[in-house]
């Protein structure tokens, strides 16, 4: 694992609250607010140069641009929502390039777990009644992808606390 304990300690305390907010907002409103995307991007711009060597910081910014371009194309093709694409892009620099296989495995697990959990809550009236105003219950086939994206970021950074 290329993510170091040092990096995880710098990023996790600040990124996790934003990620939790994104997950909650996507569940409740079925949208990822631009301010959350901007805050996470600003967070990387502020803490990245402290947590990372400068050349690595610049490469991570390049990752953001690549994921943003791919996300916009996927959004234009109707494959993902705009908020999902933007949030995935600002998440990208938090991931070490050498950890991409691990990130994809974590994302697959988070996506499966989030989907199953969301659909389970959707089917159980008692659980759904705890938060009856959440739009994600009423959108039909749509799924709050921010839940899986946020979980991926948090879990990856938590893995960094193990020291690799």
N, C-alpha and C positions, 0 to 999 in steps of 0.2 A: 504494500500500500504506500503510495507516494504522499498522501496527506499526512502531515506530521502532527504530533501532539501540540506543538507550538501554534500551528495554523488553526487547528480545531479549537484551541482555547481562545484564540483571538476572534474567530468567526462565530462560533456557536452561540455565545450569550446574546449577541446582537441580531443574528440572522433568525434564530428560533422564534422569537416573538413575532417577527414579521411573517414568517412561514405559518405560524399558528393563526395569525390574523387572516392570511390568504385562504387557508383551509376553511375557517369559519365563514368568511365572506362568500366563498364559492358555494358552500352548503346553504347558507341562508338566502343569498341574493342571486346565485348562479352567475356571479361576475367577480373578477379579480380587479380591484380598484387600481387605477393608474398610480395613485399615491403609494401603494404598497410596492409596486414595481420600481418606482422612482426611489423610494427609501432603501430598498435592497440594493439597487444600483449605486446609490450614494454611499451606502455602507461599504460596499466593496472598494469604491474609489478612496474612501477615507482609511480603511483598515488594511486593504490589500498591500499598500506600500510598506506597512509596518510588519505584516505577517509573512510577506513573501519577499524573496530577492527581486530586485527591480526588473530583471529580464524575464523572470517567471510571471511577474505581475503583468507585463506587457503581453506575453503570450496568452495569459488568461483573458485579457481584454479582447484579443483576437478571437478567442473561443466565443465570447459574447456576440461578436459581430457575425460569426458563421452561424451560430444557432438562431440569431435574430433573422438572418436572411432565409434560412431553411424554414423557420417558423412562419414568416410572412408568406412564403410560397405555399406551405401547408394550409395556412388560413385562407389564402386566395382559392385554393382547391377545395375548400370546405371540409378539410380533414380535422382541423382543431380550431378552437375559438381564439380570438385575438388576444384576450387576456392570458390564456394558456401559453400562447406563443411568446408574448412579451415576458411573462414570468419565467418561462424556461430559459429564455435568453439571459436574463439577469442572474439566474441561478448558475449558469454555465461556468462563470469564472471561479466559482467556489470549488469546482471539481478539478482535481489534478488530471492532466491529459493521460497519464499512465494508468489512471484508475478507471478509465471509461468502461472497461468490461465489468468491473465491480459496480459502477454506477448503473449500468444497464440492468444488471441482475437485481440490484436494490430497487430500481424503478419498476421492474416487472413484478417483484414481490409486493411492493407498495400498491401498484395498480390493481393487482388481483385482490389483495387484502381490502383496499378501499372500496372496490366495486362490490365485493361480496358483503362487506359490512354495511355499506350504504343500501344495497338491495334488501338485506335482512331487516334493517331498521324500517325501510319503506313498507315491508310486508307485515310488520308487527305493530298493530294499532296502538298498543300501550306505549311502546317506545317512540313512535312517531308523534304521539300526543304530548311528549315532553317538550317538543319544539314544533308546534303545529304550523307556525308561520314560515317555515323554511321553504323557499321556492324549489329547492332540489327535490322535494317530495312531489311536486305537482307538474314538473316539466316533461313528464313522459319518458322518452328514451334518452334524454340528455343526462350526462353524468358530470358531476363537479370534479373535473380533472385536477383542479387546484389542490384537492385533498391528497391525491397521489403525488403530485409534484412537491408539495410542501413536506410530506412525509419522507420523500426521497432525500431532500436537502437536509432535514433534521437527522435522519438516520445515518446518512453518510458522515456528517460532522460528528455525530456520536461515535461512530466507528473510529474516527480519528483520535478520540480520547483514549482508545486502547493502545495508542502508540504504534499502530500499524500491525 
